[in-house]
Amino acid sequence: MKLLALGAAAAAVAALGVVPGTASADELPAFDFTDCPAPPANADPGTWRCEAFVSQGKLTIHDREVPLGEMRLTFSEGKVNGQYAQVFGALRHEPVRVPGLAGTTLQLRYGGYSDFQGNDERRGELDVYAVLRHPLLRKDCRIGVLHTVVHDDPAVPPTVLSKNPPTMHFGVVDPDLAVPATTGCGPLGELVDRRLGLPSPSGENTFHQTTYVQYKPL
């Protein structure tokens, strides 16, 4: 879910013709750089920065919409031996209720792969899985891995909100997300799959995300 990224902001601004905007302090979320990973030991000095994302998202499976609430993501990027490099920080997401499954919550967690360098074909990629919790489901119950490939959302075009500190607002969408069946849920796993319509192939689901991002030199 690129929960997610314009890659390098300066490049994105130039490539996308991003329009400057304004936002008062009380309109912006509080950005947290605590999870910023340090640059690698062989990083090129002066090229690294951390990006902190605060997003609101929703996942639509067939015609069922699951509001995901707030998601926070951090990663660092820069150069190593003159080549672009990145290090994932953390994905933080509080459990949200699943419509149609009384007493069940869903929480997104990092699935072990990310690529936040945007190009002409997409804005980024991220693997996540979804932990499902209910008193009658086993503790290892989950949906995953969901491999998200996000693109610009025309409804929320990229906007520069501040140059100091660099802050942007944009929307992304993945219209081709495939959602696998649950695993590790126990006897009620089949019921959960039926209620959610899982597995659900690419073309039947959509992931939307509206994001604020701020950048900090490392």
C-alpha positions in Angstrom: 0.0 0.0 0.0 2.2 2.8 -0.6 1.1 3.9 2.3 3.1 6.1 0.5 5.5 7.9 -1.5 6.5 10.4 -4.0 10.0 9.1 -3.7 12.3 12.1 -3.7 10.3 15.2 -3.2 12.4 17.6 -5.3 12.3 15.2 -8.2 8.6 14.8 -7.8 7.9 18.5 -7.8 9.9 19.0 -11.0 8.4 16.0 -12.8 4.8 16.5 -11.8 4.6 20.2 -11.9 3.4 20.3 -8.3 1.6 23.4 -7.4 2.6 25.3 -4.2 -0.1 25.4 -1.6 -0.6 26.7 1.9 -1.7 25.1 5.2 -1.9 26.5 8.7 -0.2 24.7 11.5 -3.4 23.4 13.0 -4.3 21.8 9.6 -1.2 19.7 9.5 -0.7 16.5 11.5 2.0 16.1 14.0 4.9 14.4 12.3 7.0 11.9 14.3 10.6 11.1 13.2 11.3 8.7 16.1 11.3 5.7 13.8 13.7 7.2 11.3 16.4 4.6 10.4 20.0 5.8 10.4 21.8 5.9 7.0 24.1 2.9 6.3 27.7 3.1 7.3 28.8 3.7 3.7 26.3 6.4 3.0 27.4 9.4 1.0 27.6 12.3 3.5 24.9 15.0 3.2 22.6 13.1 0.9 20.3 11.4 3.4 17.0 12.4 4.8 14.0 10.8 6.6 10.5 11.0 5.3 7.6 10.8 7.8 4.1 10.0 6.3 0.7 10.5 8.0 -2.1 8.9 6.0 -5.8 8.3 6.0 -6.7 5.2 3.9 -9.5 2.9 2.9 -9.5 -0.6 1.4 -12.4 -1.7 -0.8 -12.9 -5.4 -1.3 -15.5 -6.0 -4.0 -18.2 -3.6 -2.7 -17.2 -3.7 0.9 -15.3 -0.7 2.2 -13.0 -1.0 5.2 -12.0 2.4 6.6 -8.4 2.1 7.7 -8.0 5.3 9.7 -4.6 6.8 10.3 -1.4 5.1 9.2 2.1 6.3 9.9 5.2 5.3 8.0 8.9 6.3 8.0 11.8 5.5 5.8 15.2 7.1 5.0 16.7 7.7 1.6 19.9 9.0 0.1 22.9 7.8 -1.9 25.6 5.1 -1.4 28.5 5.3 -3.7 26.5 7.8 -5.8 23.6 5.4 -6.2 20.1 5.9 -4.8 19.4 3.8 -1.6 16.7 3.6 1.0 16.1 2.0 4.4 12.7 1.2 5.8 11.8 2.5 9.2 8.4 1.5 10.5 4.7 1.2 9.7 2.3 2.1 12.6 -1.4 1.4 12.4 -4.0 1.1 15.1 -6.6 -1.7 14.8 -9.8 -0.7 13.1 -13.2 -2.5 13.1 -14.2 -4.6 10.1 -17.7 -3.8 8.8 -19.8 -6.9 8.6 -17.7 -8.9 11.1 -18.9 -7.9 14.6 -16.2 -7.7 17.2 -13.4 -8.1 14.6 -10.5 -5.7 14.1 -7.9 -5.4 11.4 -4.4 -4.0 11.8 -1.9 -3.5 9.0 1.8 -4.5 9.5 4.9 -4.3 7.4 5.3 -7.3 5.1 9.0 -7.1 4.5 9.3 -5.3 1.1 9.2 -1.6 0.1 10.4 0.5 -2.8 9.6 4.2 -2.4 11.5 5.5 -5.5 8.8 6.7 -7.8 9.0 6.4 -11.6 6.8 7.1 -14.7 4.8 3.9 -14.0 4.0 4.1 -10.3 4.7 6.1 -7.1 5.9 3.2 -5.0 5.4 -0.3 -3.7 4.8 -1.8 -0.3 4.1 -5.2 1.1 1.7 -5.4 4.1 -0.3 -8.0 5.8 -3.4 -7.6 7.9 -3.8 -9.1 11.4 -7.4 -10.0 12.3 -8.4 -10.1 15.9 -11.6 -11.6 17.5 -12.1 -13.7 20.6 -13.0 -16.7 18.4 -10.2 -16.4 15.9 -6.7 -17.9 16.5 -4.0 -15.4 17.4 -2.1 -16.0 14.1 -5.2 -15.1 12.0 -4.2 -12.7 9.1 -4.7 -11.7 5.5 -1.5 -11.4 3.6 0.8 -10.6 1.9 -0.9 -7.7 0.1 1.5 -6.3 -2.5 0.5 -2.7 -3.2 1.6 -0.7 -6.2 0.3 2.8 -5.9 -0.3 5.5 -8.5 -1.1 9.2 -8.3 -4.8 9.8 -7.4 -6.1 12.6 -9.8 -8.6 13.5 -7.1 -5.8 14.5 -4.7 -3.0 16.1 -6.8 0.5 16.6 -5.2 0.7 20.0 -3.4 3.7 21.6 -1.7 2.5 22.9 1.6 5.8 24.2 2.9 9.4 24.5 1.8 10.8 24.9 5.3 10.4 22.2 6.5 9.6 20.5 3.2 6.0 19.3 3.5 3.7 17.9 0.9 0.1 16.5 0.5 -1.0 14.0 -2.1 -3.2 11.0 -2.8 -2.4 7.6 -4.2 -4.5 4.7 -5.4 -3.9 1.0 -6.2 -6.8 -0.2 -8.4 -5.2 -3.6 -9.1 -4.6 -4.9 -5.6 -5.2 -8.7 -5.1 -6.4 -9.7 -1.6 -5.5 -13.3 -0.6 -7.6 -15.6 1.7 -7.0 -15.7 5.4 -4.5 -18.0 7.0 -4.0 -19.2 10.6 -7.5 -18.3 11.7 -8.7 -21.7 12.7 -12.2 -23.2 12.1 -13.8 -19.8 11.5 -11.4 -18.8 8.8 -13.7 -20.0 6.0 -16.5 -17.9 7.5 -14.3 -14.8 7.5 -13.3 -15.5 3.9 -16.9 -15.8 2.8 -18.0 -12.6 4.6 -15.1 -10.6 3.0 -15.2 -12.3 -0.4 -11.7 -13.7 -0.1 -9.6 -14.5 -2.0 -10.3 -11.5 -4.2 -8.4 -11.2 -7.5 -6.8 -8.1 -9.0 -9.3 -5.8 -10.5 -11.9 -6.4 -7.8 -10.3 -4.3 -5.1 -9.0 -0.7 -4.5 -6.7 0.9 -2.0 -6.9 4.6 -1.5 -4.6 6.8 0.6 -4.4 10.5 1.3 -1.1 11.5 2.7 0.9 14.3 4.3 4.7 13.9 4.3 7.4 15.9 5.8 11.2 15.6 5.3 14.1 15.9 7.7 17.8 15.9 6.8 19.9 13.2 8.5 
